[in-house]
Amino acid sequence: MTTARRVAADVLHRSRDRAGFAGELVDSELGKANLSAQDRRFVTQLVFGVIRRQGSLDALLTPFLKTPLHAVQPRVRDVLHLGAYQLAFLSHVPKHAAVHEAVELAEHVGSGQARGFVNGVLRKVADLVTDEFGPSPGPAALPFDAEFRPPPKPQVTVADRKKGKRPHPPALSPRGRGGAGSPSPPRGGVGEGSASPIPILVPRYRKLTQPILPDPAADPVGYFIAGFSWPRWLAHRWLERYGPAECRRLGFWFNSPPPLWIRVNKLRVDRGAYQLQLAASLVEAEAGEHPQSLRLLEHVPIRDLPGYDDGDFTVQDHSSMLVASAADPQPGNRLLDLCSAPGGKTTHLAELADNRAKIAACDPDPKRLDTVMSLCRRLKVEGVEPVLLGENAEPPAGPFDAAVVDVPCSNTGVLGRRPEVRWRLHPREFDHLIRLQTKLLIQAIERVRPRGVVVYSTCSIEPDENEGVVNAVGRAVPNLVLEAEHHAIPGAPSDGGYWARIRKLG
């Protein structure tokens, strides 16, 4: 019999073997399983939750093991993680049900002899976790969830208005040099030259019967590793840059299910009209700052939304929508999307140019390029030419009026949406990434005409990948002007990331 927990265990097994990313693996397994809509949501919740909170789950399980956790058979370890996750982080699952189902799951993963072991360990975890919550961290306080409230709007006095002053939203507050939160002055337009206001964090910590976590005051790195489930190197990196308060906010944000944003296809329908279609289907949505953006207040199956087959919308995070808009594509333009897959920015460029631009969509992976063209067909986008870049192949020569280069990056701005990244990424990879990002940005610059524009973007919040690359290229390549840049702050209101618009003067 197929159950949500069995499917989740199978996905975790495949994810550990790096057979793909969690989202892809969940979709693959659900395509083969006959589960209700509620159970399908439960599978996603379990898989993403266990991967996100692996460090916390290890901290909860370790005191009750006689051998190191890494010595436990991997599939049995998955079962322990699934059981502990339900006990600690899913308040709607009864404790007895979480333990019982985990014991039964041991048989499914081929370790029936471990049933007693699983039962004994998880019963102790169940006794450790209370039903009480508090607002503060501590050795016996496990980060549970948080509410992110909009900050108060900056006040501008009458005198300020007479002087032409505008409210300036705060950015991340990095500690020391080279922080990621130093935006350039606002220039007008959606997301241009600024950073979004940081929401106010209202956290909840689940009380434990024993102080099994490091003391956050005496050992903040240890607490972030165990409590917020971060790898040690990232805890050191971000605590030094941002300090404990901002790291707690990032920790809660990246351990929460990310909001679901869609971009309304302006070639098909305007945002207000589509919002009414959603309301008629009993789907609540609210408009974002970008004029094509809508945030769904509940997660619903995308293919069930009105107008999916007609191409009325596509899924795209709010911060990603800002990138194509920064390029300001016009009808008749010749455009280059140097890293086009999966196609969100390519199709957005076409929409913004009223389907009257010629776009070279490049990618080195033929399957990912097929995904780009499939999205173009669904959205009724025209003028896109797929360009497969084989090994060491050069991009199209141009000249182009504008280029977008959404480079491969560390993904540190989207750790909630791509939960396995925190465990797969290693600090030694940054040197390789930065060299690749620099190469791609220079290639894009070389291919735009004089007075042409290049928009460089990442889904990273690492300064070295963002303004570090842009500034280095600006020093090396003459006749470039940085017209605007934007730091998308995680949780304000969506994923983290960065873009910079560069003008080529000659």
Rosetta blueprint (number, residue, H / E / L):
1 M L
2 T L
3 T L
4 A H
5 R H
6 R H
7 V H
8 A H
9 A H
10 D H
11 V H
12 L H
13 H H
14 R H
15 S H
16 R H
17 D L
18 R L
19 A L
20 G L
21 F L
22 A H
23 G H
24 E H
25 L H
26 V H
27 D H
28 S H
29 E H
30 L H
31 G H
32 K H
33 A L
34 N L
35 L L
36 S L
37 A H
38 Q H
39 D H
40 R H
41 R H
42 F H
43 V H
44 T H
45 Q H
46 L H
47 V H
48 F H
49 G H
50 V H
51 I H
52 R H
53 R L
54 Q H
55 G H
56 S H
57 L H
58 D H
59 A H
60 L H
61 L H
62 T H
63 P H
64 F H
65 L L
66 K L
67 T L
68 P L
69 L H
70 H H
71 A H
72 V L
73 Q L
74 P H
75 R H
76 V H
77 R H
78 D H
79 V H
80 L H
81 H H
82 L H
83 G H
84 A H
85 Y H
86 Q H
87 L H
88 A H
89 F H
90 L L
91 S L
92 H L
93 V L
94 P L
95 K H
96 H H
97 A H
98 A H
99 V H
100 H H
101 E H
102 A H
103 V H
104 E H
105 L H
106 A H
107 E H
108 H H
109 V L
110 G L
111 S L
112 G H
113 Q H
114 A H
115 R H
116 G H
117 F H
118 V H
119 N H
120 G H
121 V H
122 L H
123 R H
124 K H
125 V H
126 A H
127 D H
128 L H
129 V E
130 T E
131 D E
132 E E
133 F E
134 G E
135 P L
136 S L
137 P L
138 G E
139 P L
140 A L
141 A E
142 L E
143 P E
144 F E
145 D E
146 A E
147 E E
148 F E
149 R E
150 P L
151 P L
152 P L
153 K L
154 P L
155 Q L
156 V L
157 T L
158 V H
159 A H
160 D H
161 R H
162 K H
163 K L
164 G L
165 K L
166 R L
167 P L
168 H L
169 P L
170 P L
171 A L
172 L L
173 S L
174 P L
175 R L
176 G L
177 R L
178 G L
179 G L
180 A L
181 G L
182 S L
183 P L
184 S L
185 P L
186 P L
187 R L
188 G L
189 G L
190 V L
191 G L
192 E L
193 G L
194 S L
195 A E
196 S L
197 P L
198 I L
199 P L
200 I E
201 L E
202 V E
203 P E
204 R E
205 Y E
206 R E
207 K E
208 L E
209 T L
210 Q L
211 P L
212 I L
213 L L
214 P L
215 D L
216 P L
217 A L
218 A L
219 D L
220 P H
221 V H
222 G H
223 Y H
224 F H
225 I H
226 A H
227 G H
228 F L
229 S L
230 W L
231 P L
232 R H
233 W H
234 L H
235 A H
236 H H
237 R H
238 W H
239 L H
240 E H
241 R H
242 Y H
243 G L
244 P H
245 A H
246 E H
247 C H
248 R H
249 R H
250 L H
251 G H
252 F H
253 W H
254 F H
255 N L
256 S L
257 P L
258 P L
259 P L
260 L E
261 W E
262 I E
263 R E
264 V E
265 N L
266 K L
267 L L
268 R L
269 V L
270 D L
271 R H
272 G H
273 A H
274 Y H
275 Q H
276 L H
277 Q H
278 L H
279 A H
280 A H
281 S L
282 L L
283 V L
284 E L
285 A E
286 E E
287 A E
288 G L
289 E L
290 H L
291 P L
292 Q L
293 S E
294 L E
295 R E
296 L E
297 L L
298 E L
299 H L
300 V L
301 P L
302 I H
303 R H
304 D H
305 L L
306 P L
307 G L
308 Y L
309 D L
310 D L
311 G L
312 D L
313 F E
314 T E
315 V E
316 Q L
317 D L
318 H H
319 S H
320 S H
321 M H
322 L H
323 V H
324 A H
325 S H
326 A H
327 A H
328 D L
329 P L
330 Q L
331 P L
332 G L
333 N L
334 R E
335 L E
336 L E
337 D E
338 L L
339 C L
340 S L
341 A L
342 P L
343 G L
344 G H
345 K H
346 T H
347 T H
348 H H
349 L H
350 A H
351 E H
352 L H
353 A L
354 D L
355 N L
356 R L
357 A L
358 K E
359 I E
360 A E
361 A E
362 C E
363 D E
364 P L
365 D L
366 P H
367 K H
368 R H
369 L H
370 D H
371 T H
372 V H
373 M H
374 S H
375 L H
376 C H
377 R H
378 R H
379 L L
380 K L
381 V L
382 E L
383 G L
384 V E
385 E E
386 P E
387 V E
388 L E
389 L L
390 G L
391 E L
392 N L
393 A L
394 E L
395 P L
396 P L
397 A L
398 G L
399 P L
400 F E
401 D E
402 A E
403 A E
404 V E
405 V E
406 D E
407 V L
408 P L
409 C L
410 S L
411 N L
412 T L
413 G L
414 V L
415 L L
416 G L
417 R L
418 R L
419 P L
420 E L
421 V H
422 R H
423 W H
424 R H
425 L L
426 H L
427 P L
428 R L
429 E H
430 F H
431 D H
432 H H
433 L H
434 I H
435 R H
436 L H
437 Q H
438 T H
439 K H
440 L H
441 L H
442 I H
443 Q H
444 A H
445 I H
446 E H
447 R L
448 V E
449 R E
450 P E
451 R E
452 G E
453 V E
454 V E
455 V E
456 Y E
457 S E
458 T E
459 C L
460 S L
461 I L
462 E L
463 P L
464 D L
465 E L
466 N L
467 E H
468 G H
469 V H
470 V H
471 N H
472 A H
473 V H
474 G H
475 R H
476 A H
477 V L
478 P L
479 N L
480 L E
481 V E
482 L E
483 E E
484 A E
485 E E
486 H E
487 H E
488 A E
489 I L
490 P L
491 G L
492 A L
493 P L
494 S L
495 D L
496 G L
497 G E
498 Y E
499 W E
500 A E
501 R E
502 I E
503 R E
504 K E
505 L L
506 G L
